[in-house]
């Protein structure tokens, strides 16, 4: 079993200066914390793995493909591999748990 304290991951992510901090990794799954400040722009590109977001805190809008929806604390989103997506109109600082299956970066692009 692995136990992770989210408050510690948040502190480590802030200290790194990066938006994303992976904290669990298996071949079939990786989990990380993605955080953005209110008013910022989401720089991510499509991923080669399926992805689930859980909004830990914050409010924003999320665009994936042709859909655009509001998200807030407690929202869960599924994004299929290769789909263009981004958070935008960040009204509050956003903290997200991100689950990749299989683990991020393990799928080959041809």
Secondary structure, 3 states (H helix, E strand, C coil): CCCCCHHHHHHHHHHHCCCEEEEEEECCEEEEEEEECCCCCCCCCCCCCEEEEEEEECEEEEEECCEEEEEECCCEEEECCCCCEEEECCCCCEEEEEEEECCCCCCCCC
